[in-house]
Amino acid sequence: MPSRSPDAPLFEDLPLSAQTNFAELVEQAQARMVDRSVADLTGSFNKKEVKGVTYWYWQFRDLAGANRQIYLGPDDDRMRRLIEARAQGKESRHDGLSRLAAACTSLGCLNVTPRHFKVIQRLSEHGFFRAGGVLIGTHAFIAMGNMLGVRWTGGWMTNDIDFARAGKNISLALPTNAESDVHDAIESLEMGLLPVNSLADGGGATYLKPKDAELRIDLLTVAGRDDAVYRHRPLNVALQPLKFMEFSLEKTTQTVVISGEQAVVVNLPAPTRYALHKLVVMAEREEAFRTKLIKDASQIAAIVSYASERSPHALEQAAVDIMARGKGWRTRIEQAMTMLAVHYPETASRLSAVLKTAARAGRA
């Protein structure tokens, strides 16, 4: 019987210096996240004079790119302290994160595009990741490579930005009436959160920038008995239920996303669970989405290839879990494995052996 041809290399190790700098970047960014303040927010204070009285507003751009202003109140002692805190914070804040992020970039860590980074950062500012929100999709795949100390050789180009949250019972760390309550709006700024309860307009869970085919934002959640789009009131955004999503979101980790000299802390699925979840989802893709099928296969193969060599126990545990989830899951995995083998025969063969062992373990 002829042996399978070897797959092309799916990842390469980052230099030790890049791995060291990235580990330090994650540590410092996590510390900064705990101690966020108004100095960390994008936007600015703006004042208006009305009949001789000064009133203050916070101005920033929302996810749709529109200018927003939140009323903060008249010029009083609390407002002056907040404005002074921002000025002092911006002056005293060291640029250690910027230097580390720039070093990681120059040493080969994968970056997301600046326009996509702005969206991820904006959700962070709204408290999305603090409240259990998870970055998924290709941007998560990019971040996983840096986290694992490798550079993926393919599968990381995308126009989509995908986010998820595990369920309907996670409350975002924002005041629900921030636009109308001056006290809560100021308190949000002090916490380093944007005081607004709307990210974008529209009733669906997909956000597209008009006349911009290079930016699409999908907000997903776990499917339940009711698969209708669910509107999360605190942020006034819709979440689209997706079958099998719970497998990715049950065990998550934390790292940073990099763009040039910038970095932001995000939550990610565990890499092996991300890969096996994507395997199930790949079977649901229609042939019309061939480009996405190929990208799915490349991401699955890259992570499986890494895990087979560096963390086989994690891959085995995830495999046992997913193979025990029922006939529907196993049927889709079998279908997807056929597609995976077309593009990555060697990796598919290794994964097939792991999945068969896991199925036997589940029946034991």
C-alpha positions in Angstrom: 0.0 0.0 0.0 1.6 3.4 -1.0 2.3 5.8 1.8 0.5 9.1 1.9 2.4 12.1 0.5 3.5 14.4 3.3 1.7 17.7 3.7 3.6 20.9 3.2 4.8 22.5 6.5 1.8 24.1 8.2 3.6 26.1 10.8 7.1 27.3 11.7 8.5 28.2 15.1 8.9 31.8 15.9 12.3 32.9 17.0 12.9 32.5 20.8 13.2 36.3 21.0 9.7 36.7 19.6 8.3 34.1 22.0 9.9 35.8 24.9 8.7 39.2 23.9 5.2 38.0 23.3 5.0 36.3 26.7 6.1 39.6 28.3 3.5 41.5 26.2 0.7 39.3 27.3 1.7 39.7 31.0 1.9 43.4 30.8 -1.3 43.8 28.8 -3.2 41.7 31.3 -1.9 43.9 34.1 -2.9 47.0 32.2 -6.4 45.6 31.6 -7.0 45.2 35.3 -6.0 48.8 35.9 -7.7 50.5 33.0 -8.8 54.1 33.3 -10.1 56.9 31.1 -6.5 57.4 29.9 -6.8 54.1 28.0 -9.9 55.0 26.0 -10.0 56.3 22.4 -12.0 59.5 22.2 -11.8 63.0 23.7 -13.5 65.4 26.0 -15.4 68.2 24.3 -17.1 71.2 25.9 -19.9 73.3 24.9 -21.0 76.8 26.2 -24.7 77.3 26.6 -25.8 80.6 28.0 -22.5 81.1 29.8 -22.5 77.6 31.4 -19.9 75.0 30.3 -21.1 71.4 29.6 -18.8 68.4 28.9 -19.3 65.6 26.4 -17.3 62.5 25.5 -16.8 62.1 21.8 -15.7 58.9 20.0 -16.5 56.8 16.9 -18.8 53.8 17.1 -18.4 50.6 15.2 -20.2 52.0 12.2 -17.6 54.8 12.0 -20.1 57.5 13.1 -19.2 60.2 15.6 -21.0 59.8 18.9 -21.2 62.2 21.8 -22.3 61.2 25.4 -23.4 64.0 27.7 -21.3 63.9 30.9 -22.6 67.0 32.8 -21.7 70.6 33.7 -18.2 71.8 34.5 -17.9 70.7 38.2 -15.2 69.3 40.5 -15.8 65.7 39.5 -15.5 66.5 35.8 -12.3 68.5 36.3 -10.8 65.5 38.3 -11.8 63.1 35.4 -10.3 65.4 32.8 -7.1 65.8 34.8 -6.8 62.1 35.4 -6.9 61.5 31.6 -4.3 64.2 31.0 -2.0 62.8 33.7 -2.5 59.2 32.7 -1.6 59.9 29.1 1.5 61.8 30.1 2.7 59.2 32.7 1.7 56.1 30.8 4.9 54.4 29.7 5.1 53.0 26.2 6.3 49.6 27.3 3.3 47.9 25.6 3.9 49.7 22.3 7.6 48.8 22.3 6.8 45.1 23.1 4.1 44.9 20.4 6.4 46.5 17.9 9.2 44.1 18.8 6.8 41.1 18.4 5.8 42.4 15.0 9.3 42.9 13.8 10.3 39.5 15.0 7.6 37.7 13.0 4.4 37.5 15.1 1.3 37.6 13.0 -0.7 40.9 13.1 -4.3 41.7 12.3 -5.0 44.6 10.0 -5.3 48.0 11.6 -9.0 48.4 10.6 -9.9 45.0 12.1 -7.9 45.8 15.2 -9.9 48.9 15.8 -13.1 46.8 15.9 -11.6 44.3 18.4 -10.3 47.1 20.6 -13.6 48.9 20.5 -15.4 45.8 21.8 -12.8 45.6 24.5 -13.5 49.1 25.5 -17.2 48.3 25.8 -16.3 45.5 28.3 -17.1 42.7 25.9 -14.1 40.5 26.8 -14.3 41.3 30.5 -17.8 39.9 30.5 -16.8 36.6 28.9 -17.1 37.5 25.2 -14.8 35.5 23.0 -12.9 36.3 19.8 -13.4 33.4 17.3 -12.8 32.8 13.6 -9.6 33.6 11.7 -8.5 36.4 14.1 -8.5 33.9 16.9 -6.5 31.6 14.7 -3.9 34.3 14.2 -3.7 35.0 17.9 -3.4 31.3 18.7 -0.2 31.0 16.6 1.5 33.8 18.5 0.3 32.3 21.8 1.7 28.9 20.8 5.0 30.4 19.6 4.5 29.6 15.9 3.7 31.3 12.7 1.0 29.7 10.5 2.0 29.3 6.9 -1.6 29.8 5.6 -5.2 30.2 6.4 -5.1 33.6 8.1 -6.5 36.0 5.5 -10.0 37.2 6.2 -12.5 40.1 5.9 -14.7 38.8 8.7 -14.4 39.6 12.4 -16.2 37.0 14.5 -17.2 37.3 18.1 -19.2 35.0 20.4 -20.5 34.8 23.9 -21.4 31.6 25.7 -25.1 32.4 26.5 -27.7 34.8 27.4 -27.0 35.1 31.1 -23.6 36.9 30.9 -24.1 40.6 31.7 -21.7 43.1 30.2 -19.8 45.3 32.6 -21.6 48.5 31.6 -24.4 50.6 33.0 -27.6 49.9 31.0 -28.7 53.5 31.0 -25.3 55.2 30.5 -26.6 57.5 27.8 -29.1 59.1 30.1 -27.5 58.8 33.5 -24.7 61.3 34.0 -23.3 59.6 37.1 -23.1 56.2 35.4 -21.6 57.7 32.2 -18.7 59.3 34.2 -18.3 56.1 36.2 -17.9 54.1 33.0 -15.1 56.5 31.8 -13.3 56.1 35.1 -13.4 52.3 34.7 -12.0 52.6 31.2 -15.2 51.6 29.5 -17.1 53.5 26.8 -20.3 54.8 28.2 -22.7 53.8 25.5 -25.3 51.0 25.2 -25.3 50.7 21.4 -22.5 49.4 19.1 -24.3 49.5 15.8 -27.8 49.9 14.3 -29.8 47.2 12.6 -31.7 44.1 13.6 -29.4 41.4 12.4 -26.3 39.9 14.0 -24.1 40.8 11.0 -22.7 44.3 10.6 -21.4 45.6 7.3 -19.8 49.0 6.7 -21.6 50.6 3.8 -19.6 50.4 0.5 -16.9 48.4 2.3 -16.6 44.8 1.3 -13.5 44.4 3.4 -15.3 44.6 6.8 -17.9 42.3 8.2 -18.7 41.7 11.8 -20.6 38.6 13.0 -21.8 38.3 16.6 -22.7 34.7 17.5 -24.0 32.7 20.5 -24.8 29.2 21.4 -27.9 27.6 19.7 -30.7 26.5 22.0 -34.2 25.4 21.5 -35.0 28.8 19.9 -32.5 29.5 17.1 -33.9 33.0 16.4 -31.5 36.0 16.6 -31.2 37.1 20.2 -30.8 40.8 21.1 -28.5 41.5 24.0 -30.0 44.6 25.6 -27.1 46.1 27.5 -25.1 46.6 24.3 -28.2 46.7 22.0 -26.6 44.1 19.6 -28.1 41.0 18.0 -26.5 37.6 18.5 -26.9 34.8 15.9 -27.2 31.3 17.4 -24.8 28.8 15.8 -25.1 25.1 16.1 -22.2 23.3 17.9 -20.7 26.6 19.1 -20.8 25.5 22.7 -17.9 23.1 22.1 -15.5 26.0 21.3 -16.8 28.2 24.2 -16.7 25.7 27.1 -13.0 26.1 27.7 -11.3 29.3 26.8 -7.9 30.9 27.2 -6.6 34.5 27.1 -3.9 36.2 25.0 -3.4 39.4 23.1 -4.1 40.4 19.5 -1.3 42.6 17.9 -1.5 45.2 15.2 1.8 47.1 14.7 2.6 48.8 18.0 -0.8 48.1 19.5 -2.1 45.1 21.5 -5.4 44.2 23.2 -6.3 41.4 25.5 -8.9 38.9 24.2 -10.5 35.6 25.2 -10.0 32.7 22.7 -11.2 29.1 22.4 -8.7 26.5 23.4 -6.9 25.7 20.1 -7.7 22.0 19.9 -11.3 22.6 20.6 -11.4 25.4 18.0 -10.0 23.0 15.4 -12.4 20.2 16.1 -15.4 22.6 16.3 -14.4 23.9 12.9 -14.2 20.3 11.6 -17.9 19.9 12.5 -18.9 23.2 11.0 -17.0 22.5 7.8 -19.4 19.7 7.1 -22.2 22.3 7.2 -20.6 24.5 4.6 -22.2 24.5 1.1 -20.0 23.8 -1.9 -20.6 27.4 -3.0 -18.4 28.5 -0.1 -15.4 26.6 -1.4 -13.0 29.3 -0.5 -14.1 29.1 3.2 -14.0 25.3 3.0 -10.3 25.5 2.0 -9.5 28.0 4.7 -11.3 25.9 7.3 -9.3 22.9 6.2 -6.0 24.8 6.4 -6.7 26.1 9.9 -7.8 22.6 11.2 -4.7 21.0 9.7 -2.4 23.6 11.1 -3.6 23.3 14.7 -3.9 19.5 14.5 -0.4 19.3 13.1 0.9 21.4 15.9 -1.0 19.6 18.6 0.0 16.2 17.3 3.7 17.2 17.8 3.5 19.5 20.8 0.4 18.8 22.8 -1.1 15.4 21.9 -2.8 15.0 25.3 -4.9 18.2 24.7 -5.9 16.9 21.2 -6.8 13.5 22.6 -9.0 15.1 25.4 -10.8 17.3 23.0 -11.4 14.3 20.6 -12.8 12.2 23.4 -15.2 15.0 24.3 -16.4 15.7 20.8 -16.8 12.0 19.8 -19.0 11.5 22.9 -21.5 14.2 21.9 -23.8 12.1 19.8 -24.4 10.6 16.3 -25.0 14.0 14.7 -21.6 15.3 15.7 -19.8 12.1 14.6 -21.6 12.0 11.3 -20.5 15.5 10.5 -16.9 14.8 11.6 -16.8 11.8 9.3 -18.0 13.9 6.4 -15.5 16.7 7.1 -12.6 14.3 7.4 -13.2 13.2 3.8 -12.9 16.9 2.8 -9.8 17.4 5.0 -8.1 14.4 3.5 -8.4 16.0 0.0 -6.2 18.9 1.0 -4.1 17.5 3.9 -3.9 13.7 3.6 -1.1 13.2 6.1 -2.6 15.4 8.8 -6.1 13.9 8.2 -4.7 10.4 8.6 -3.1 11.4 12.0 -6.4 13.0 13.2 -8.4 10.1 12.0 -6.4 7.8 14.3 -6.9 10.1 17.2 -10.6 10.3 16.6 -11.0 6.5 16.3 -9.1 6.0 19.6 -11.3 8.6 21.2 -14.5 6.9 19.9 -13.4 3.6 21.4 -12.6 5.3 24.7 -16.1 6.8 24.8 -17.7 3.3 24.3 -15.5 1.7 26.9 
